[in-house]
């Protein structure tokens, strides 16, 4: 792993550090993996002068370099037709507070009940963009169902799916939690996708939800005037 400091903005004991990083490695099957990105971190200088020193590539270790802890990655065994779903936020959302139905980040407008899937996974499953589907999660023999989601092709890794929360919270098993923090595994939920049985009922439900939000926005705008 390597990185280059792009900019450091200091103010007293506080420093904002912008860093461009690159990571390369090799999977157990021999395939090369490369990734990169931009990070930003706020550092506070300690009384002994340490803390901000990492931006100057000084690390107080026995070898003078930063040390990384390596952990083995357990393989994810999925059955045919299963996906690993993560719940996410939209642009018009702050945590569980939803301000609107648009997500300019991902090109979704006037709706939130969508499921993002890889285009190749769609073709393999015989699904189409805009198709109404039901989602079911599977954990320890239990099945949880969330109805009426619109299929949305997206550049997401194969075998993965993404939905907004809280719409998909019903799919998260309450007893599936992280080992130490005990938080729900909302970023790792095994699901299957199937065409909705009651398409007309699903369309009516989505239209009613959009109409309700539009009316709320209209009342809010009128109040602001």
NUMAR-237805 format. One record per residue: x, y, z of N, C-alpha, C, O in turn. Coordinates in steps of 0.2 Angstrom, whole numbers, plus 2048, in hexadecimal, padded with zeros to 3 digits. Layout:
<atoms>
XYZXYZXYZXYZ;...
</atoms>
This chain:
<atoms>
8047FA80080080080080480680080A806803;80280B7FC8068117FC8018177FC7FC8167FA;80481D7FD8008237FD8048297FC80A8297FE;80182E7FA8048357F980083A7FC7FA83B7FB;80383E8017FF8448047FE8497FF80284C7FB;7F784B7FE7F58507F97F58577FC7F885B7F9;7F38578027F285E8057F185D80D7EE85880F;7F58618117F48628187F286981A7F586D818;7EC86981D7EA86F8207EA86F8277E786B82B;7EE87482A7EF8748327EC87A8357EC87F832;7EA87983B7E787E83F7E887C8467E5879849;7EE87F8497EF87E8507F28768517F687484D;7EE8738557F086C8567EC8678517ED861852;7E886A84D7E48668487E78668417E986B83F;7E786083E7E98608377E485C8337E2856835;7E285F82D7DE85B8287E38588237E685C81F;7E38528227E884F81D7E484B8187E0847819;7E684D8117E384A80B7E88458087EE847807;7E683F8077EB83A8057E88367FF7E28347FF;7EC8357FA7EA8307F47EE82A7F57F482A7F6;7EA8247F67ED81E7F77EC8197F27E78197EE;7F18147F27F080F7ED7F28087F17F68087F5;7EE8037EF7EF7FC7F27EF7F77ED7EA7F77E9;7F47F37ED7F47ED7E97F67E77ED7F97E77F2;7F37E17EA7F47DB7EE7F27D57E97F17D67E3;7F37CF7EC7F17C97E87EC7C57EC7EE7C37F2;7E77C27E97E27BE7EC7E57B77ED7EA7B57E9;7E27B37F17E47AC7F17E57A87EB7E97A37EA;7E07AA7E67E07A77DF7E57A97DB7E67A77D5;7E97AE7DD7EE7B17D97EC7B77D57F17BB7D2;7E67B97D57E47BF7D27E67C57D57E67C67DB;7E97CA7D17EB7D17D47E57D57D57E07D57D2;7E67D97DB7E07DD7DD7E47E47DE7E97E57E1;7E17E97DB7E37F07DC7DD7F57DE7D87F47DB;7DF7F97E27D97FE7E47DD8057E67E38057E7;7D980A7E67DC8107E87D68157EA7D08147E9;7D881B7EC7D38207EE7D68267F17DC8277F2;7D282A7F47D48307F77D18307FF7CB82F7FF;7D58318037D383180A7D483880D7D983C80B;7D083A8137D18408167D183E81E7CC83B820;7D68408227D683F8297D784582D7DC84982B;7D48468327D684B8377DA84983C7D8844840;7E084C83D7E484A8437E584F8487E5855846;7E684D84E7E78518547EE8508577F084A858;7F28558577F985485A7F88538627F5857865;7FC84E8647FC84C86B80185186F80585586C;80185087680585587A80C853878811858879;80E84D87681584B87581784D86E81D84B86C;81285086A81485186381284C85E81384D858;81084686080E84185C80784285980384685C;80583E8547FE83E8527FE84184B7FC83E846;80084784A80184A84380784884080784983A;80B84484381184284081083D83A81583D836;80B83A83A80983583580983882E80B835829;80783F82E80784282780E84382580E84581F;81384382981A84482781D83D82682383D826;81983882681C83182682182F82B82682C82A;81F83183182382F83781F82B83C81982D83E;82182483D81D82084182181D84682781B845;81F81E84C82381C85282281485481F812859;82581084F82580985082C80785083180A84F;82D8008518347FE8528377FE84B83E7FD84A;8337FE8458367FE83F83680583B838806836;83280983F83281083C82C81183682C816833;82880B83682380B83181C80A83481C807839;81780B83081080A8338108028328127FF82D;80C7FF83780B7F88378037F68367FF7FA838;8027F28317FB7F08307FA7E98327FF7E4832;7F47E78357F27E18377EF7DD8327EA7E082F;7F17D78307EE7D382B7E97CE82E7EB7CA832;7E37CD82B7DF7C882D7DC7C48277DB7C7822;7DC7BE8287D97B98237D27BB8217CE7BD826;7D07BB81B7C97BD8197C57B68187C87B2814;7C07B581B7BC7AF81A7B87B08147B57B5812;7B87AA8107B47AA8097AD7AA80B7AA7A880F;7A97AE8067A27AE80779F7A98027A07AA7FC;79C7A480579979F8017917A07FF78D7A0804;7907A27F97897A47F778679E7F378A79B7EF;78079D7F477C7987EF77A79C7E977A7A27E9;7787987E477679B7DE77079F7DF76B79D7E2;7707A57DC76B7AA7DD76B7AE7E37667B27E4;7707AD7E77717B17ED7767B77EC77A7B77E8;7747BD7F07797C37F077A7C57F77767C47FB;7807C97F77817CC7FE77F7D37FD7817D77F9;77A7D58017777DB8017797E080777B7DE80C;77B7E680577C7EB80A7777F18097757F3804;7767F480F7717F980F77580080F77A800812;77380580B77680B80A77281180B76C81080C;77581780B77181D80B77182180477581F800;76C82580376B8287FD76E82F7FE770831804;76E8337F977183A7F976C83E7FE76E842802;76583D7FD76184180175F83E80775983D809;76483C80B76383881176983A81676E83A814;76783B81C76C83B82276A83682776583782A;76E83182776D82B82B76682882A764826824;76182882F75A82682D75682B82B75082A82B;75883282B75483782975483882175983981E;74E83781E74D83881774A83E815745840817;74E84281174C84980F74884880874584D806;7498438047468437FD74783C7FA74B8387FD;74583B7F47458357F174A8347EC74B82F7E8;74F8397EB7548397E675B8377E975C8387EF;75E8347E47658327E676A8347E076B82F7DC;76C83A7E077083C7DA7778387DA77A8387D4;7798357DF77F8317DF77E82B7DA78382A7D6;7788287DA7788227D67728237D077081E7CD;7708297CF76B82A7CA7648277CB7618257C6;7628277D175C8257D375782B7D575982F7D9;75182C7D274D8317D474682F7D574382A7D2;7438327DA73C8317DB73A82A7DE7358287DD;73F8287E273D8217E574381E7E87498207E7;74281A7ED7488177F17478107F274C80D7F4;74280D7F07418067F07448027EA7418007E6;74B8027EA74E8007E57547FB7E77567FB7ED;7567F67E375B7F27E57607F27DF75F7F17D9;7667F47E176C7F47DC76F7EE7DB7717EA7E0;7707EC7D57737E57D37787E67CD7777EB7C9;77D7E27CD7817E27C777E7E07C177A7DB7C1;77F7E47BB77B7E27B577C7DB7B27787D87B0;7827D87B47837D17B277F7CC7B677D7C77B4;77E7CE7BC77A7CA7C17737CA7BF76F7C57BF;7717D07BC76A7D17BA7697CC7B47647C87B4;76D7CC7AF76C7C87A976C7C17AB7687BD7A8;7717BF7B07717B87B276B7B57B57697B07B5;7687BA7B97627B87BD75B7B97B97567B77BB;75C7BC7B37567BD7AF7527C37B174C7C37B0;7557C87B47517CE7B77537D37B27577D37AE;74E7D87B274F7DE7AE74F7E57B274C7E57B8;7527EA7AF7527F07B374B7F37B47477F37AF;7497F57B97427F87BB73D7F27BD7377F47BE;73F7EC7BD73B7E77BF7397E77C673E7E97CA;7337E57C87317E57CF7337DF7D27317D97D0;7377DF7D87397D87DB7387D87E27377DE7E5;7387D27E57387D27EC73F7CF7EF7427CB7EB;7417D27F47477D07F77467CB7FD7427CD802;74A7C67FE7497C28047507C08077557BF803;7517C180D7577C08117577B98147527B7816;75D7B681575D7AF8177637AF81D7697B081B;7617AD8237667AC8287637A782D75E7A8830;7677A282E76679D83375F79A83275B799837;75D79982C75779582A75179A82A74B798829;7527A082C74C7A582C74C7A98257517AB822;7467AB8237457AF81D7417B581E73C7B5821;7447BB81C7417C181D7407C48167447C4812;73A7C78157387C980E7377D180E7337D3813;7397D48097377DB8087357DC8017397DA7FC;72F7DE80072C7DE7FA72D7E57F672E7EA7F9;72C7E47EF72B7EA7EB7317EE7EA7317F47ED;7377EB7E773D7EF7E673E7F07DF73D7EB7DB;7407F57DC7417F67D57497F47D374D7F77D7;74A7F07CF7507ED7CD7547F37C97517F67C5;75A7F57CC75E7FA7C97657F87C77697F77CC;7677F87C176E7F67BF7737FB7C27728017C2;7787F87C577D7FD7C77847F97C77857F37C8;7897FD7C77907FB7C77927F97CE7967FC7D1;7907F37D07917F07D77947E97D57927E67D0;7997E77DA79C7E07D87977DB7D87927DB7DB;7987D67D47947D07D37937CD7D97977CC7DD;78C7CA7DA78B7C77E07897CB7E67877C97EB;7897D27E47877D77EA7807DA7E877F7DB7E2;77D7DD7ED7777E17EC7777E77F177B7E67F6;7747EC7EF7737F27F476C7F57F47697F57EF;76A7F77FA7637F97FB7647FF8007697FF804;75F80480075F80980575C80780B75880280C;75E80A81175B80981775880F81975A814817;75280F81D74F80982074B80481C7487FF81F;74A8068167458018127477FA8127437F6812;74E7F88127507F18127527EF8197547E981A;7507F381E7527F082574F7EA8277527E682B;7497E98247457E38267497DC8247487D7827;74E7DD8207517D781D7577D682275A7D0821;7597DA82675F7D982A75D7D58307597D7834;7607CF83175F7CB8377617CE83D7667D083E;75C7CE84275E7D28487637CE84C7677D1850;7647C884B76A7C484F7707C384B7747BF84D;7707C68457777C684177A7CD8437797D2840;77F7CC8477837D284978B7D184978D7CB848;78E7D78497957D68497987D38507957D4855;79E7D084F7A07CC8557A17D185B7A07CF861;7A47D685A7A77DB8607A27E18617A07E2867;7A07E485C79C7EA85D7947E885E7917EC860;7927E285C78B7E085D7867E48587807E485A;7897E78537857EB84F7827E78497857E2847;77C7E88477797E484177D7E483B7817E9839;77D7DE8387817DD83277E7E082C77C7DC827;77C7E682C7797E982677C7EA8207797EB81B;7837E98207877E981A7887E281778C7E1813;7857DD81A7867D68187807D281A7807CE81F;77B7D28157757CE8167747CA8107747CD80A;7747C38107737BF80B76B7BF8097677BE80D;76A7C18027637C18007637BE7F97677BC7F6;75C7BC7F775A7BA7F17557BF7EE7527C37F2;7557BF7E77517C47E474C7C07DF74E7BC7DC;7457C27E07407BE7DC73B7C37D973A7C87DD;7387C27D37337C77D172D7C77D572B7C27D8;72B7CD7D67257CE7DB71F7CB7D871E7CB7D2;71B7C87DC7157C47DA70F7C97D870C7C87D4;70F7CE7DC7097D37DC70C7DA7D970D7DE7DD;70D7DA7D27107E07CF70C7E67D070E7EB7D1;7067E57CE7017EB7CF7017EE7D67017F47D7;7007E97DB7007EC7E27077EF7E37077F47E7;70C7ED7E17137F07E27137F77DF7167FB7E2;7117F77D97117FE7D570D8037D970F8097DA;7078017DB7038057DF7068087E570580D7E7;7098037E970D8057EF71280A7EE71380F7F2;7168097E871C80E7E77198147E571C81A7E7;7148157E171181B7DF70E81F7E570E8257E5;70B81B7E970881E7EF70D8217F370C8277F6;71381E7F47188207F871B8277F571D82C7F9;71C8277EF71F82D7EB71A8337EC71C8387ED;7138317EB70E8367EC70E8397F370D83F7F3;70F8357F870F8387FF71583C800714841803;71B83A7FD72183F7FE7208457FA72284B7FD;71D8457F471C84B7F07178507F47188567F4;71284D7F770D8517FB71185580171085A802;71585180471985380A71D85980871E85E80B;72185880272585D8007218647FE7238697FF;71B8637FB7178687F971586C7FF7158727FF;71386980471186C80A71687080E716875810;71C86D80D72287081072487680D72687B810;72487680672587C802720881803722887803;71A88080471588580571688880C71588E80C;71888481071988781771F88B81771F89081B;72488A81372A88E81372889581072B89A811;72389580B72189B80871E8A080D71C8A580B;
</atoms>
